[in-house]
Amino acid sequence: MATVPRHRVSVIGGGGNVGAATAFALVAKGVPAEVLVVDVVDKAAEGQALDISDAAFMMPGTCRKGSFTEAGQSDVIIVTAGARQQPGEPRSNLVDRNYKIIKSIMDSLHPIKPSAKILMVSNPVDVLTDIAQKTSGLPREQVIGSGTYLDTGRLRSSLSDITGVSPTSIHAYMLGEHGDNQFTSWSSARIGGHPLLEHPKMRGVDLDSIYDKIQQKAYVIIEAKGSTYYGIGICAATLAEGLLNNTSQVFPVTNYVERYGCYMSWPAAIGSNGVEQSFDVKLNGEESKKLDKAINAIKETCSRYQ
């Protein structure tokens, strides 16, 4: 019998597309953890866990169906459960439907391991991360969300196509809110220490077109196949890996930023304590106005769920 890995990661909503993609990504990435697939639909959780376990035989991790009680004692708890976004529906419309779901999940997890980290993936992620922190009772630094990590990946991939530079060497972010109020911090974007917009191949590029393409990509996918899950699955698995392995890598995740007084999508280093530190991003005047709009939208929605 194989030795059970020391770390445990539970995926709540693992019977669905996003949860299953996340659990599979954890195993495929070689994360040395026991991955638990947890879902209110027990048969779906069992089927996904059995299928994913077939991919684990050559990996250091394992995968099985788990319970909400077991999930509460995990090192990392990834929440992907929630109402599905409909074609053309803004992410903000999902709040009312997902509030009750998230609150019920947090209640089912109790007692929650004091050192556990919660990673929210369900949308609208910035608001639901705030709700999860309040209902879980864990410190703010231990409850984060996937934020604009995937959006930032889409941005860097687009810029890579233009500049010919690897996406991992392009330092540019989508920030503020994972949703209609997110924005690109063009003024602080860099390649090799130099301003991105001064790169020869960025001359004459329509920045609004790049932004619009990123904003619409999820809606295009949803219209075509019903939901997005591969991209966010690998993002969630990477964030969980960072939490488990104490990497202190910087990601644009949903985290509580003291100076703005709310959860928002903002660069932060994550590690074994959750958010290790949050960073200040220099913005120009126009970007600062967009940030204020995103913050006000998040705060206004969160105020309805105190």
N, C-alpha and C positions, 0 to 999 in steps of 0.2 A: 504494500500500500504506500502511495506517495506521501511524503511529509507535507502537512498543511502549512502554507506560507505564514510567516509571522504577522504580516499586515492583512487587514480585511477592508475591502471596499464594497459598499452596498449600493446598488443602483435601484432606486425607487421608481417604479414605472418601467421596469426592465422587460416587461412583456410587450411593450410597444416598440415602434420603430426607432425612436431616438434612444430609448433605454437600451435596446438590444445592440444598436450600433456602438453605444458607449461601452457596454460590457465586452463586446467583441474587440473593440479597439484596445481596451486595457490588456486583454489576453494577447492580441496580435503584436502589441508594442513590447511584449516581454516584461510587463510590470510584475514583479514578484509578490503577488498578493492573492488572497482568496477573494474572488469576486462573487458576490451574492446577487442573484437576480430576484427582485422582490416586486410583487404586483398584487393588486386586489383581485385580479383575474388569475387565480392560481394555476390553471392549466396553461395559460399563455406563458407565465413565468417558468413553468416546468419545461415547456417545449423549447423556449429560447435558451435556457440553461443547458439542457441536454445537447442542443445543437452546437452551442459555443464550446462546451466541454470537449467536443470532438476536435476542436482547433487547438486545444490546450496541451495535447499530449507531448508536444515537443517544446513547450514553453515552461518557464519557471512558475507561472501562475496557475490557479485552478478556477473552476467555475461551477456553481451549483445553485439550485433554488434556495432562497432563504426566507425568513419571516421578518415581520416588522420589528419584533422584539430583538432579534439578532442584529438587524440593521442599526438599531439604536446603540448598540455596543461596538460599532465599527469605527475604524480610524478615520475613514472618509465616507461620508454619506452623500451620494449624488442624487439629486431629485430631478427627474425628467418627466414626472407625471403631470398631467394637466389636460385641459380642453384643447383640442386641435384648432389651429388657426385656419380659418376658411379662406378660399381664394378672394383676394382683394381686401381682406379684413385687416385693419390696423392692429398691431400687437397690443396697443393700449385697451382695445375692446375686450381683451381676454381677462382683465382683472377680476371682474365680478364673478365670472365662472370659475376662475382658478383660486380665488381667495378661500372658499370653503374647502376645496380639495387640499390645498397646502396646509391649512389649519388642522384638518383631519389627519393628515400624514404626520405632522409634528406631534399631535396627541398620541398617535399610535406608536411613535418611536420611544416615548418616555418609558422608563428613565433613560435619558441620553448620556452616553459616556462623556464625562466632563472635558476630556481632551479631544473629543471628536471635532472634525471639521466638516461643515456642511457646504456643499457646492450646488448652488441652484442653477438649473438650466431652463426650467419652465419659464414661459413668457407671460407678461412682460417682466423680464428677469430683474431689472433694477428695483421695481416695486415689490415683487415677490420675495426678493432677498431680504428686504426690510421686514416684510411680514414674517418670514421664516425666522429671522433673528429674534423678533419680539416673542413669537410663540414657542420657540425652542428654549429660550432662556440662556443660550450660550453667549459668550462675549462677542462683540461686533467683529473683532479680528478673526474669529473662528467661523464666521458665516460669510461666504462670498458667492458671487455669481459669475457665470461665463462671460457676462458683459459684452463688450464689442470685440472680443478676441477673434471670432470668425469674420466679422466685418473688416477688421484690420488685416486679416489674412487675405481677404478678397482684394483689399486695397493694394497690398504689397505685391500680390500676384499680377495685378493690372499694371503696376508701375514697373515690375520686372519685365513684362512683355515690351514695354516702351524703352527702357534703359538698357536691357541686356544684363542687368545685375541681379544676382540671386535675391529672392524675396527675404531671406534671412539676414541679408546685409543692408536692407533698406529699413531705416528707422522712421516710420510714419505711422500715425494712429488715427483711427476713427474713435471719437470720444463723446462723452456727455451722457447719452442715453442709447441703449440698444433699441432703436425704434426710429420713428419718423423725425425725432429731434436730434439724432446723432449728427456729428459734423467732422470734417477732416481738418486736422491741425497742420495745414500746409506750411505755415510760417516757421514751424519748428522741425519740419521733416529734414532728414539728413541722409546722405550716402557718403560713406568714407569720411565723415567729419565735415563735409561740405553741404551747404544748403541744397536740398533736392531740386528746387526750382531753378537753380543755376546750372544744373546738368545740361550739357549740350542737346541731348535728345528730348529734354522737356520744353524746349523753346517752341512756342506756338501751340502747345498741347491744350486742349479744352478741358480744364479742370472740372467744370460743372458736369461734363459728359461722363468723366470717370466716376464722379460721385453718384450721378443718377444711375449708372449701370450697377454700382454696388448696392444702392438702395433697392433697386428693382429685382435683383437676382433671386432673392428668396421667393418673391411673389411669382416669378417666372417658373421656378421649380415647383412651387405649390400648385400652380395652375396645371402644370404638366403631369405631375405624379402624386399630388396629394399632400406631401410634406417633405421637409428637408431633414436628413438625419446623418449622412456620412460625414459631412464637414464638421457639424457640431459634435458628433460622436468622438472624432479624433481630437478636437479641441478640449472636450471635457476630460478625456483620458489623459491628455498631456498635463492639464492642470492638476488632476489627481496625483499624477506621477511626481509633479513638483512639490505637492504637499507632503507626500510620503517620503520622498528622498531629500527633502530640505534643500532644494536647489537654489533658492533665492533668486530665481529668474524673474524678470520683469514682464508682466502681461497686462493688457488693458482689460482688467476684470472689474466686476461690480464689487466695490468695497466702500466702506463708510469713510468719507473724507471729512475730517473734523472742520477744516476751514470753510467748507461749504455746508456743513450740517446735514448731510444726507448720504444715502447710498447712491452711487453713480458709477458709470463706466470710466475708469481712470487708471493710469499706469501704477502698478504696485508690485513689489517683490513678494513672492509667496514662498513659504517654507513650512517646516513642521509646526510652527505656531499659528499658521494661517497667513494673514497679512503681516509681513515683517516690517515693511515701510511703504508709504505712499509718496509719490513724487509730484513736484510742481512742474507744470508744463507752461512754458512761455507762449502766450497767445497774442495775436494782434487785436486791434479794436473790434473788427468784424467777428473774429472767432470768439472773443470774450462775450459779445452779445448773444451768439449762438449758444455758448455755454450757459449763460444766464437763463435763456429760454428753456434749455433742457432741464436745468436744476429746478426751475419753477414748475415745470410740468410734472417732474417726479415728486416734488414736495406736495403739490396740490393733490395728486392721486393718493399718496401715502397718508395724507391727513384724513382721508375718508375711512381708513382702516386702523384706527388707533386702538 
